[in-house]
């Protein structure tokens, strides 16, 4: 059997969990996740753990926060005047928003606190600062280009 290596396009079934067992994502009921190893399309730690796996191999791996979504950065938590938001926007704790930077980039935000005159938002990824556990199965090594079958 061949092992997945940098440059290969692979298909992986996965279940992502926090260390306490809380599931945050899964490919269950969907097509396997397809990505190119070394392409930077998924978190670095997961990419590193898939490399070297053989087709059909299953593994459970723990990805430390610094190889996943990074450490939390408290500078990414900001308090903004309530009037900076549209009046008709129903702001609730946990709501997802998008901000646009001056250079046009979109930044996802999570509302963490709502007061009469201000709203606190967090630009950290929701999984930042968390070690992640993945159950993995390497379903297929597709080839070195998306859609190309391995060995053709």
N, CA and C of each residue as an Amber inpcrd file, in Angstrom:
protein
   456
   0.8390000  -1.1920000   0.0000000   0.0000000   0.0000000   0.0000000
   0.8750000   1.2420000   0.0000000   0.3780000   2.2690000  -0.6450000
   1.1590000   3.5050000  -0.6810000   0.7840000   4.3960000   0.4970000
   1.7440000   5.2010000   0.8840000   1.5390000   6.1440000   1.9770000
   1.3010000   7.5360000   1.4080000   0.4670000   8.2960000   2.0990000
   0.1960000   9.6730000   1.7030000   1.4600000  10.5010000   1.8900000
   1.7780000  11.3110000   0.8690000   2.9740000  12.1440000   0.9400000
   2.6520000  13.5460000   0.4360000   3.5410000  14.4770000   0.7420000
   3.3660000  15.8620000   0.3010000   3.1100000  15.9110000  -1.1980000
   2.0940000  16.6740000  -1.5820000   1.7110000  16.7990000  -2.9830000
   0.5410000  15.9230000  -3.3670000   0.2980000  14.8510000  -2.5820000
  -0.8320000  13.9700000  -2.8710000  -2.1500000  14.6510000  -2.5260000
  -3.1520000  14.4060000  -3.3480000  -4.5200000  14.7900000  -3.0050000
  -5.1290000  13.5780000  -2.3220000  -5.6380000  13.7830000  -1.1120000
  -6.1670000  12.6800000  -0.3120000  -7.6230000  12.9490000   0.0710000
  -8.3200000  11.8790000   0.4140000  -9.6850000  11.9750000   0.9480000
  -9.6930000  11.3150000   2.3220000 -10.2270000  12.0560000   3.2860000
 -10.1750000  11.6390000   4.6790000 -11.5530000  11.7750000   5.3090000
 -11.9810000  10.7320000   6.0100000 -13.1360000  10.8740000   6.9030000
 -12.5720000  11.2540000   8.2690000 -13.2990000  12.1130000   8.9790000
 -12.7870000  12.5870000  10.2600000 -13.9360000  12.8840000  11.2120000
 -13.5880000  12.8820000  12.4820000 -14.4680000  13.3840000  13.5350000
 -13.5760000  14.2210000  14.4370000 -13.9010000  15.5120000  14.5660000
 -13.1280000  16.4090000  15.4040000 -13.8080000  16.6060000  16.7410000
 -13.0140000  16.4600000  17.8180000 -13.5620000  16.5830000  19.1750000
 -12.6340000  17.4350000  20.0300000 -13.2040000  18.0170000  21.0580000
 -12.3970000  18.6590000  22.0910000 -11.8940000  17.5650000  23.0220000
 -10.9640000  17.8960000  23.8770000 -10.4050000  16.8820000  24.7790000
 -11.4500000  16.2910000  25.7260000 -12.5360000  17.0270000  25.9900000
 -13.5900000  16.4940000  26.8650000 -14.5780000  15.6080000  26.1000000
 -14.3280000  15.3950000  24.7960000 -15.1820000  14.5270000  23.9890000
 -16.2640000  15.2500000  23.2030000 -16.4270000  16.5610000  23.4220000
 -17.4320000  17.3310000  22.6970000 -17.0660000  17.3840000  21.2160000
 -17.9620000  16.9020000  20.3640000 -17.7050000  16.8950000  18.9270000
 -17.9840000  18.2770000  18.3420000 -17.0510000  18.7990000  17.5240000
 -17.2570000  20.0980000  16.8900000 -17.3940000  20.0010000  15.3810000
 -16.9990000  18.8880000  14.7740000 -17.1350000  18.7370000  13.3230000
 -16.9370000  17.2750000  12.9570000 -17.5340000  16.8810000  11.8360000
 -17.4110000  15.5090000  11.3800000 -17.7660000  15.4350000   9.9030000
 -17.1700000  14.4760000   9.2220000 -17.5210000  14.2360000   7.8260000
 -18.6200000  13.1730000   7.7290000 -19.0940000  12.6920000   8.8550000
 -20.1330000  11.6580000   8.8650000 -21.3550000  12.1200000   8.0670000
 -21.8000000  11.2740000   7.1560000 -22.9590000  11.5970000   6.3410000
 -22.6320000  12.4920000   5.1580000 -21.3590000  12.8040000   4.9770000
 -20.9180000  13.6500000   3.8620000 -19.8010000  12.9220000   3.1200000
 -19.4160000  13.4870000   1.9790000 -18.2520000  12.9720000   1.2720000
 -17.0230000  13.2130000   2.1340000 -15.9910000  12.3820000   1.9580000
 -14.7560000  12.6310000   2.7070000 -14.1800000  13.9970000   2.3540000
 -13.4250000  14.5540000   3.2770000 -12.7270000  15.8160000   3.0570000
 -11.5870000  15.5530000   2.0790000 -11.5220000  16.3420000   1.0140000
 -10.4540000  16.2030000   0.0180000  -9.5440000  17.4220000   0.0860000
  -8.2330000  17.1700000   0.1420000  -7.2670000  18.2620000   0.1900000
  -5.9180000  17.7610000  -0.2940000  -5.0430000  18.6940000  -0.6340000
  -3.6970000  18.3520000  -1.0750000  -2.7390000  18.5080000   0.0940000
  -2.0120000  17.4260000   0.4100000  -1.0280000  17.4890000   1.4870000
   0.0510000  18.5000000   1.1250000   0.3430000  19.3910000   2.0570000
   1.3340000  20.4300000   1.8240000   0.7510000  21.6840000   1.2110000
  -0.5620000  21.6620000   0.9290000  -1.1980000  22.8070000   0.2820000
  -1.7030000  23.8650000   1.2430000  -1.6140000  23.6040000   2.5460000
  -2.0540000  24.5890000   3.5300000  -3.5590000  24.7850000   3.5600000
  -4.3210000  23.7800000   3.1190000  -5.7800000  23.9020000   3.0530000
  -6.4630000  23.5300000   4.3550000  -5.7530000  22.8370000   5.2300000
  -6.3060000  22.4420000   6.5270000  -5.3040000  22.8430000   7.6110000
  -5.6720000  22.6530000   8.8690000  -4.7630000  23.0280000   9.9500000
  -3.4630000  22.2170000   9.8430000  -2.3280000  22.8570000  10.1440000
  -1.0260000  22.2100000   9.9500000  -0.8570000  20.8900000  10.6980000
  -1.3260000  20.8200000  11.9250000  -1.1490000  19.6000000  12.7100000
  -1.8870000  18.4150000  12.1220000  -3.0570000  18.6580000  11.5660000
  -3.8290000  17.5730000  10.9580000  -3.1420000  17.1160000   9.6740000
  -2.6830000  18.0600000   8.8980000  -1.9720000  17.7350000   7.6660000
  -0.7430000  16.8620000   7.9790000  -0.0190000  17.2460000   9.0180000
   1.1860000  16.5170000   9.4270000   0.8430000  15.0740000   9.8370000
  -0.3080000  14.8790000  10.5040000  -0.6790000  13.5400000  10.9820000
  -1.1780000  12.6380000   9.8490000  -1.7700000  13.2310000   8.8030000
  -2.2590000  12.4310000   7.6690000  -1.0830000  11.9570000   6.8110000
  -0.0500000  12.7930000   6.7040000   1.1200000  12.4080000   5.9200000
   1.7200000  11.1220000   6.5080000   1.9560000  10.1450000   5.6440000
   2.5100000   8.8670000   6.0820000   1.4640000   7.7990000   6.3470000
   0.1850000   8.2000000   6.4300000  -0.8720000   7.2040000   6.6150000
  -1.0610000   6.4070000   5.3230000  -1.5440000   5.1720000   5.4580000
  -1.8340000   4.3260000   4.3120000  -3.3380000   4.2960000   4.0710000
  -3.7260000   4.0700000   2.8290000  -5.1430000   3.9680000   2.4820000
  -5.8140000   2.9370000   3.3860000  -6.9470000   3.3050000   3.9730000
  -7.6920000   2.4230000   4.8640000  -7.2650000   2.5200000   6.3170000
  -6.1370000   3.1560000   6.5730000  -5.6390000   3.2780000   7.9410000
  -6.5200000   4.2260000   8.7450000  -6.7560000   3.8520000  10.0120000
  -7.5050000   4.6920000  10.9450000  -6.5760000   5.0830000  12.0830000
  -6.7780000   6.2780000  12.6080000  -5.9200000   6.7700000  13.6690000
  -6.6670000   7.8200000  14.4850000  -6.3380000   7.9040000  15.7610000
  -6.8310000   8.9910000  16.6050000  -5.6180000   9.8070000  16.9990000
  -5.6890000  11.1250000  16.7200000  -4.5390000  11.9990000  16.9650000
  -4.9790000  13.2230000  17.7530000  -4.0640000  13.7410000  18.5540000
  -4.3070000  14.9840000  19.2820000  -3.4430000  16.0630000  18.6510000
  -4.0950000  17.1590000  18.2960000  -3.4130000  18.2840000  17.6580000
  -3.3360000  19.4030000  18.6920000  -2.1170000  19.7980000  19.1090000
  -2.0100000  20.8990000  20.0680000  -2.4760000  22.2140000  19.4420000
  -2.9460000  23.1150000  20.2640000  -3.5010000  24.3960000  19.7990000
  -2.5720000  25.1240000  18.8410000  -1.2640000  25.0890000  19.1060000
  -0.3420000  25.8340000  18.2420000  -0.1860000  25.2160000  16.8570000
  -0.6980000  23.9780000  16.6500000  -0.6960000  23.3460000  15.3340000
  -2.1180000  23.3000000  14.7600000  -3.0340000  23.9570000  15.4550000
  -4.4380000  23.9760000  15.0040000  -4.8100000  25.4220000  14.6810000
  -5.5640000  26.0560000  15.5560000  -6.0150000  27.4330000  15.3120000
  -5.2370000  28.4610000  16.1200000  -4.1300000  28.0260000  16.7230000
  -3.2690000  28.9350000  17.4590000  -3.7800000  29.2190000  18.8630000
  -2.9950000  29.9710000  19.5700000  -3.3610000  30.3710000  20.9240000
  -4.3700000  31.5130000  20.8540000  -5.1710000  31.6400000  21.8980000
  -6.0780000  32.7880000  21.9760000  -5.2520000  34.0550000  22.1160000
  -5.7120000  35.0980000  21.4800000  -5.0640000  36.4010000  21.5580000
  -6.1050000  37.3680000  22.1010000  -5.9360000  37.7450000  23.3550000
  -6.9340000  38.6020000  24.0040000  -7.0190000  39.9860000  23.3560000
  -6.0140000  40.3520000  22.5490000  -6.0930000  41.6180000  21.8110000
  -7.1560000  41.5520000  20.7140000  -7.6100000  40.3260000  20.3980000
  -8.6460000  40.1400000  19.3760000 -10.0560000  40.3150000  19.9470000
 -10.1430000  40.5600000  21.2480000 -11.4250000  40.8240000  21.8990000
 -11.5530000  42.3370000  22.0390000 -12.5860000  42.9030000  21.4250000
 -12.7450000  44.3570000  21.3870000 -14.1470000  44.7570000  21.8420000
 -14.2280000  45.8810000  22.5090000 -15.5140000  46.4490000  22.8820000
 -15.7900000  47.6100000  21.9190000 -16.9660000  47.5560000  21.3130000
 -17.3390000  48.5080000  20.2570000 -18.6210000  49.2200000  20.6860000
 -18.7330000  50.5180000  20.4060000 -19.9910000  51.2080000  20.7330000
 -21.1740000  50.5430000  20.0200000 -22.2880000  50.4210000  20.7160000
 -23.4890000  49.7810000  20.1560000 -23.9400000  50.4880000  18.8850000
 -23.7590000  51.7920000  18.8170000 -24.2260000  52.5240000  17.6460000
 -23.3440000  52.3150000  16.4050000 -22.2710000  51.5180000  16.5390000
 -21.4550000  51.1630000  15.3690000 -22.1180000  50.0380000  14.5590000
 -23.1620000  49.4450000  15.1270000 -23.8890000  48.3620000  14.4640000
 -25.2160000  48.8870000  13.9330000 -25.7270000  48.3020000  12.8690000
 -27.0560000  48.7100000  12.3810000 -28.0970000  48.5550000  13.4920000
 -29.0210000  49.5170000  13.5770000 -30.0420000  49.5080000  14.6310000
 -30.8930000  48.2530000  14.6160000 -31.1880000  47.7390000  13.4110000
 -32.0850000  46.5910000  13.3080000 -31.3700000  45.2510000  13.5010000
 -30.0690000  45.2790000  13.7600000 -29.3140000  44.0490000  13.9690000
 -29.6080000  43.5080000  15.3630000 -30.0930000  42.2750000  15.4210000
 -30.4290000  41.6360000  16.6890000 -29.1640000  41.0050000  17.2720000
 -28.4890000  41.7430000  18.1410000 -27.2280000  41.2790000  18.7100000
 -27.4810000  40.4160000  19.9330000 -26.9720000  39.1930000  19.8750000
 -27.0830000  38.2610000  20.9970000 -25.7310000  37.6170000  21.2340000
 -25.4590000  37.2400000  22.4730000 -24.2260000  36.5260000  22.7890000
 -24.1910000  35.2410000  21.9650000 -23.0460000  34.9990000  21.3280000
 -22.8750000  33.8120000  20.4900000 -23.1390000  34.0560000  19.0120000
 -23.7270000  35.2110000  18.6810000 -24.0260000  35.5110000  17.2830000
 -22.7240000  35.6700000  16.4900000 -22.7600000  35.2200000  15.2460000
 -21.6130000  35.3770000  14.3470000 -21.8300000  36.5950000  13.4600000
 -20.8070000  37.4250000  13.3660000 -20.8470000  38.6270000  12.5350000
 -19.6210000  38.6400000  11.6330000 -19.6340000  39.5260000  10.6510000
 -18.4640000  39.7340000   9.8010000 -18.1420000  41.2160000   9.7950000
 -16.8830000  41.5260000   9.9800000 -16.4200000  42.9090000   9.8680000
 -15.5520000  42.9930000   8.6150000 -15.5160000  44.1610000   8.0310000
 -14.6740000  44.3900000   6.8600000 -13.5860000  45.3810000   7.2480000
 -12.3350000  44.9970000   7.0100000 -11.2170000  45.8670000   7.3450000
 -11.0980000  46.9710000   6.2980000 -10.2620000  47.9490000   6.5630000
 -10.0670000  49.0620000   5.6290000  -9.5350000  48.5910000   4.2870000
  -8.8020000  47.4470000   4.2950000  -8.2690000  46.9340000   3.0230000
  -9.2060000  45.9070000   2.3740000 -10.4430000  45.7780000   2.9090000
 -11.4590000  44.9350000   2.2820000 -11.5050000  43.4840000   2.7410000
 -10.6220000  43.0880000   3.6700000 -10.6590000  41.7060000   4.1740000
 -11.8600000  41.5180000   5.0960000 -12.4170000  40.3040000   5.0700000
 -13.5290000  39.9500000   5.9500000 -12.9760000  39.2650000   7.1970000
 -13.4460000  39.6930000   8.3580000 -13.0210000  39.0930000   9.6270000
 -14.2610000  38.5620000  10.3420000 -14.2980000  37.2440000  10.6030000
 -15.4270000  36.7080000  11.3650000 -15.3080000  37.1060000  12.8430000
 -16.4270000  37.4830000  13.4280000 -16.4790000  37.8920000  14.8220000
 -17.5660000  37.1080000  15.5400000 -17.3720000  36.8990000  16.8230000
 -18.3920000  36.2920000  17.6680000 -18.7450000  37.2950000  18.7550000
 -20.0320000  37.5320000  18.9560000 -20.4880000  38.4300000  20.0180000
 -20.3320000  37.6920000  21.3470000 -19.6030000  38.3170000  22.2820000
 -19.3850000  37.6730000  23.5800000 -20.0810000  38.3940000  24.7280000
 -20.4720000  39.6630000  24.5110000 -21.1910000  40.3980000  25.5520000
 -21.9610000  41.5410000  24.8980000 -23.1800000  41.7610000  25.3820000
 -24.0060000  42.8530000  24.8640000 -24.4890000  43.6840000  26.0460000
 -24.2000000  44.9820000  25.9810000 -24.6830000  45.9240000  27.0010000
 -25.4780000  47.0040000  26.2720000 -26.1080000  47.8990000  27.0140000
 -26.9170000  48.9520000  26.4030000 -26.1170000  49.8170000  25.4410000
 -24.8980000  50.1780000  25.8350000 -24.1440000  51.1390000  25.0310000
 -22.9500000  50.5410000  24.2780000 -22.6410000  49.2710000  24.5480000
 -21.4960000  48.6710000  23.8720000 -21.6720000  47.1650000  23.6730000
 -20.8860000  46.6510000  22.7130000 -20.9190000  45.2330000  22.3720000
 -19.4750000  44.7370000  22.3460000 -19.2260000  43.6020000  22.9700000
 -17.8910000  43.0230000  22.9590000 -17.8750000  41.8780000  21.9510000
 -16.9060000  41.9410000  21.0320000 -16.7710000  40.9260000  19.9880000
 -15.3900000  40.2860000  20.0680000 -15.3080000  39.0530000  19.6070000
 -14.0710000  38.2730000  19.6570000 -13.7270000  37.8220000  18.2470000
 -12.5400000  38.2010000  17.7560000 -12.0960000  37.8090000  16.4180000
 -11.2500000  36.5340000  16.4380000 -11.0330000  35.9450000  17.6100000
 -10.3300000  34.6670000  17.6790000 -11.1910000  33.5880000  17.0440000
 -10.5550000  32.5970000  16.4240000 -11.3070000  31.4330000  15.9510000
 -11.9240000  30.7820000  17.1870000 -13.1480000  30.2610000  17.0880000
 -13.7820000  29.6360000  18.2630000 -12.9670000  28.4950000  18.8750000
 -12.0970000  27.8640000  18.0960000 -11.2850000  26.7590000  18.6200000
  -9.8600000  27.1900000  18.9820000  -9.5680000  28.4890000  18.9130000
  -8.2370000  28.9820000  19.2880000  -7.9640000  28.6440000  20.7450000
  -6.7330000  28.2350000  21.0060000  -6.3330000  27.9100000  22.3760000
  -6.7390000  26.5250000  22.8280000  -7.3600000  25.7510000  21.9540000
  -7.8360000  24.4150000  22.3240000  -7.0180000  23.3390000  21.6340000
  -6.6560000  22.2930000  22.3730000  -6.0900000  21.0990000  21.7620000
  -7.2600000  20.3170000  21.1760000  -7.0670000  19.7530000  19.9920000
  -8.1420000  19.0700000  19.2730000  -7.7980000  17.6030000  19.0820000
  -8.8180000  16.7560000  19.1430000  -8.6530000  15.3150000  18.9420000
  -9.4210000  14.9360000  17.6820000  -8.7600000  14.2290000  16.7780000
  -9.3960000  13.7930000  15.5410000  -9.3210000  12.2850000  15.4040000
 -10.4670000  11.6770000  15.0830000 -10.4970000  10.3010000  14.6090000
 -10.4030000  10.4100000  13.0960000  -9.3880000   9.7730000  12.5110000
  -9.1220000   9.8980000  11.0820000  -9.1980000   8.5490000  10.3880000
  -9.6220000   8.5780000   9.1410000  -9.4990000   7.4200000   8.2660000
  -9.0820000   7.9310000   6.8970000  -7.9190000   7.4680000   6.4190000
  -7.4790000   7.8260000   5.0760000  -8.2360000   6.9320000   4.1060000
  -9.2110000   7.5110000   3.4240000 -10.1020000   6.7610000   2.5360000
  -9.4260000   6.4760000   1.2010000  -8.7050000   7.4860000   0.6870000
  -8.1650000   7.3430000  -0.6600000  -7.0400000   8.3400000  -0.8870000
  -6.0420000   7.8900000  -1.6370000  -5.0360000   8.7980000  -2.1850000
  -5.4450000   8.9800000  -3.6340000  -5.9130000  10.1710000  -3.9700000
  -6.5000000  10.4310000  -5.2780000  -5.4210000  10.5960000  -6.3380000
  -4.3590000  11.2830000  -6.0120000  -3.2880000  11.5620000  -6.9610000
  -2.6240000  12.8500000  -6.5800000  -1.9260000  13.4590000  -7.5240000
  -1.2210000  14.6960000  -7.2190000  -1.9450000  15.9270000  -7.7440000
  -3.0650000  15.7420000  -8.4380000  -3.9000000  16.8470000  -8.8990000
  -5.3370000  16.5190000  -8.5420000  -6.1360000  17.4850000  -8.0960000
  -7.5340000  17.1910000  -7.7930000  -8.2220000  16.5260000  -8.9770000
  -8.9190000  15.4210000  -8.6870000  -9.6770000  14.7090000  -9.7020000
  -8.8860000  13.6520000 -10.4380000  -7.5660000  13.6560000 -10.3190000
  -6.7420000  12.6590000 -11.0050000  -6.6500000  11.4060000 -10.1390000
  -6.9310000  10.2460000 -10.7010000  -6.8480000   9.0040000  -9.9410000
  -5.3900000   8.6080000  -9.7780000  -5.0370000   8.1440000  -8.6010000
  -3.6710000   7.7460000  -8.3020000  -3.2420000   6.6410000  -9.2600000
  -2.0540000   6.7980000  -9.8470000  -1.5020000   5.7610000 -10.7140000
  -1.8870000   5.8950000 -12.1730000  -2.6890000   6.8890000 -12.5340000
  -3.0830000   7.0510000 -13.9390000  -2.1610000   7.9860000 -14.6490000
